[in-house]
Amino acid sequence: MGLQELDPSNANDFGYARDVRGLVVADLKPDGKAAATGIKRGDLLKEVNHIRVATVEQYLDVLSKIKKGKTVQLLFRRGNTNFIV
């Protein structure tokens, strides 16, 4: 799953308002784990384990603190609907 920071310059391209922040799914392997959970290109990642992420750096920092084998909860937004994976 490839993530890209959502900012005012690209928010419209993904169907979000210019003031929305997060990480948008820019690339997805059709046969990968992320796609199998229902994640789609254009979905907006807002939180990892209840911690807001708006930059790739924040995302990687949160992931680095999660022990191997532990469950990770991701909060996404698609349009006006939030969902958890």
N, C-alpha and C positions, 0 to 999 in steps of 0.2 A: 504494500500500500504506500503510494507516494503522497506526501502531504506538502501543501504550499500555504504560506501565510496569506490570510485574507486581509486586504487593506483597501483603502478608498479607490486605488487605481485598478483593482481587479474584481471588486465585489460585484459589480454589475454583470460581469462575464459569467458569474456563477449564480446569478439571480438573487443576490442579497443586497440589502441597503448599504450605502457607503460607510455607515457608522458601526456595522457589525464586525466583530473581531473573532478570530479563531483560526483553525487550520482546516483548509478545505482538501478533500480527497481529490487529487489531481490525476492520479494514476492508480489503476487497480488491475491485478491479474485476474482474469475471469475465472480461473480454476484455483485461485488462492483461498487461504483461510478467511481473509476479510470479506471477500465476495460471498463465501459460503454462509457467513453470518448475516447477510442482507445489506451490508454496506455498499453504497453506490458512488460512482464518480459524482462530485458536486456536494456530497454530504459534508457537513461542517462539524469538525471535532471541537467540542467546547471544554470538556473536562476528562481527566484521567484520574480514576480513584477519588473523585470529588474535589480535585484540584484543577482550577481553571488553567487552560493553556491557550496562549494566543500567538506564541512563536515556536518555531522548531526547537530553539534552544530550551525553552521551558518544557516542551514535550520530552525531549531527550533527558533532561535533568530529572523529571518525575520518573521516567522509565528506569533510569540508572539506579534509583533507590528501591525498586521493587525486586524482591528476592526471586531467583529463578524457581519456577514451578508454582508461584502464587498466581491466583486469579486476578485479572486486571479488568476493571469496569470502565468502559468508555461511554461518555455521554455525547451523542451526536444530535444535530439538527438537520432536518430535511424539510425545506420550505418553512412552514410555521409549526412543525411538529418535532418535538424532542423524543429521542428513543435511546435506550441503553443496550449496549452489546457487551 
